[in-house]
Amino acid sequence: MSEQPEKTHNPLLEDERKNPVYRMGQAIAGFMLAVWAGVLALVFFLVFRFWLS
């Protein structure tokens, strides 16, 4: 088993990262994550507001 350091980047992976469909998917995933975080924050805020009042 020869230990070979990963010096070369995979050109296929670089092409995949520049793909507009991949970039759009990443953007949509990030946006959905932000929306979920906002929804969870709102739910916790409302629950604690009604629970503590």
C-alpha positions as CSV (number, residue, x, y, z in Angstrom):
1,M,0.0,0.0,0.0
2,S,1.8,3.1,-1.2
3,E,0.9,6.3,0.5
4,Q,0.6,8.9,-2.2
5,P,-0.2,12.5,-1.3
6,E,-3.1,14.0,-3.1
7,K,-1.3,16.8,-5.0
8,T,-3.3,16.8,-8.2
9,H,-6.9,18.1,-8.2
10,N,-9.4,15.9,-10.0
11,P,-10.2,17.8,-13.3
12,L,-13.6,16.2,-13.5
13,L,-14.5,17.6,-10.0
14,E,-13.3,21.1,-11.1
15,D,-15.5,20.9,-14.2
16,E,-18.4,19.8,-12.1
17,R,-18.0,22.7,-9.7
18,K,-18.1,25.2,-12.6
19,N,-21.2,23.5,-14.0
20,P,-24.1,26.1,-13.8
21,V,-26.6,23.3,-12.8
22,Y,-24.3,22.3,-9.9
23,R,-23.9,25.9,-8.8
24,M,-27.7,26.4,-9.0
25,G,-28.2,23.3,-6.9
26,Q,-25.7,24.6,-4.3
27,A,-27.5,27.9,-4.2
28,I,-30.9,26.3,-3.8
29,A,-29.5,24.0,-1.0
30,G,-28.1,27.0,0.8
31,F,-31.3,29.0,0.4
32,M,-33.4,26.1,1.7
33,L,-31.0,25.7,4.7
34,A,-31.4,29.4,5.5
35,V,-35.2,29.1,5.2
36,W,-35.3,26.1,7.5
37,A,-33.1,28.0,10.0
38,G,-35.4,30.9,9.9
39,V,-38.5,28.8,10.3
40,L,-37.0,26.9,13.3
41,A,-35.9,30.2,14.9
42,L,-39.5,31.6,14.4
43,V,-41.1,28.5,15.9
44,F,-38.8,28.5,18.9
45,F,-39.4,32.2,19.4
46,L,-43.1,31.9,19.3
47,V,-43.1,28.8,21.6
48,F,-41.0,30.4,24.2
49,R,-42.9,33.7,24.0
50,F,-46.2,32.0,24.6
51,W,-44.7,29.6,27.2
52,L,-43.0,32.3,29.2
53,S,-45.9,34.8,29.2
